[in-house]
Amino acid sequence: MKLRWIDNYAGTWGDAEGRTLIITPRSDTIADVTLLLDGKPMFRPWCRNKPTEGLRATYSPADGPGLDIELGGPGFSLNVNYEFVDPNLPEEPESLSVDVSRYESDIATEAFVRLFGKLERYKRIDVAKVTDTDNP
């Protein structure tokens, strides 16, 4: 475990459907995130087709260990949780569990949840972790 919890999220993570998360912590509670699909930023139709680059992510120790990635709409976020490596399965990479949250009343975002795929685990695909101390 890292000294700062948010540093556990630092690095590049991929899912089985070709999505990649690149997470770069900037402080104890803030990170920049880029979400790629097949190596290219996704475009967000609900957000004037802005690409999924430089998304703001926040970690709030008072709210739990998860990292909430803002997707550009009120209450619409991708939530990831760091999963430790099972000591009984050391060959398994670190992973992130993932979920999408939105306001129940926000029917418009419902159509876009499918863009995030099956919401299966993202596995670490890099060895080096990038933090704000690496790239000030």
C-alpha positions in Angstrom: 0.0 0.0 0.0 1.2 3.5 -0.8 1.5 6.3 1.7 -1.2 8.2 -0.1 -4.3 6.0 -0.8 -4.9 7.8 -4.1 -1.5 6.6 -5.4 -2.8 3.0 -5.5 -4.9 4.2 -8.5 -2.0 5.7 -10.4 -1.2 4.1 -13.7 -2.8 2.5 -16.7 -5.7 0.0 -16.4 -7.5 -1.9 -19.0 -10.7 -4.0 -19.3 -11.5 -7.0 -21.5 -13.5 -4.8 -24.0 -10.7 -2.5 -25.1 -11.2 0.4 -22.6 -8.2 1.9 -20.9 -8.1 4.2 -17.9 -5.0 6.4 -17.4 -5.0 7.8 -13.9 -2.6 10.5 -12.7 -3.0 11.7 -9.1 -2.3 15.4 -8.7 -2.9 15.7 -4.9 -4.0 13.7 -2.0 -7.6 13.8 -3.2 -7.6 14.8 -6.9 -6.5 12.9 -10.1 -6.7 13.5 -13.8 -8.2 10.6 -15.8 -8.3 9.8 -19.5 -10.6 7.1 -20.7 -9.8 5.5 -24.0 -11.7 3.0 -26.2 -9.5 1.0 -28.5 -6.7 3.5 -27.9 -8.7 6.7 -28.6 -10.6 9.0 -26.3 -14.4 8.3 -26.2 -16.7 11.2 -27.1 -19.4 12.1 -24.7 -22.7 12.9 -26.5 -24.3 14.1 -23.3 -21.4 16.6 -23.0 -21.3 18.3 -26.4 -19.1 15.4 -27.7 -16.1 16.4 -25.5 -13.5 13.7 -25.4 -12.8 11.7 -22.3 -9.4 13.4 -21.6 -8.4 15.2 -18.5 -11.5 14.2 -16.5 -11.5 15.2 -12.9 -11.5 12.4 -10.3 -11.9 12.9 -6.6 -11.1 10.7 -3.6 -12.8 11.6 -0.4 -11.6 9.6 2.6 -14.8 10.5 4.5 -16.9 8.9 1.8 -14.8 5.7 1.4 -11.9 4.3 -0.6 -13.3 4.8 -4.1 -12.3 7.3 -6.8 -15.1 9.1 -8.5 -14.5 10.2 -12.1 -16.7 13.0 -13.3 -18.2 12.3 -16.7 -19.6 15.8 -17.4 -23.1 15.7 -16.0 -24.5 16.4 -12.5 -24.2 13.1 -10.6 -23.0 11.2 -13.6 -19.7 9.5 -12.7 -17.6 6.4 -13.2 -16.7 5.0 -9.8 -13.6 2.8 -9.3 -12.3 1.0 -6.3 -8.8 -0.3 -5.9 -8.6 -4.1 -5.2 -5.5 -5.5 -3.5 -3.7 -8.5 -5.0 -4.8 -11.8 -3.3 -1.7 -13.2 -1.6 -2.9 -16.7 -2.6 -2.9 -15.6 -6.3 0.2 -13.4 -6.6 0.3 -13.9 -10.4 -3.0 -11.9 -10.7 -2.5 -8.2 -11.4 -4.0 -5.4 -9.3 -7.5 -4.5 -10.4 -10.2 -1.9 -10.1 -13.8 -2.7 -9.6 -16.0 -0.3 -11.6 -19.5 1.1 -11.6 -21.4 4.0 -13.1 -23.6 6.3 -11.0 -26.2 8.8 -12.0 -29.2 10.4 -10.6 -32.2 8.1 -11.0 -34.3 11.0 -12.4 -31.7 11.7 -15.1 -33.2 9.6 -17.9 -30.9 11.2 -20.6 -27.8 9.6 -19.1 -29.4 6.1 -19.1 -28.8 5.8 -22.8 -25.1 6.4 -22.4 -24.4 4.0 -19.6 -24.0 1.2 -22.2 -21.0 3.0 -23.6 -19.1 1.9 -20.6 -19.5 -1.8 -21.5 -20.1 -4.7 -19.1 -18.5 -2.8 -16.2 -16.1 -5.6 -15.4 -12.8 -5.2 -13.6 -10.0 -3.1 -15.0 -6.6 -4.7 -14.5 -3.3 -2.9 -14.2 -1.5 -3.0 -17.5 1.6 -1.0 -16.6 4.4 -1.5 -14.2 5.3 2.1 -13.5 2.8 4.2 -11.7 2.6 8.0 -12.6 2.0 10.4 -9.8 2.2 14.2 -9.4 5.7 13.8 -7.9 6.8 12.1 -11.2 5.3 14.9 -13.4 4.9 18.1 -11.5 
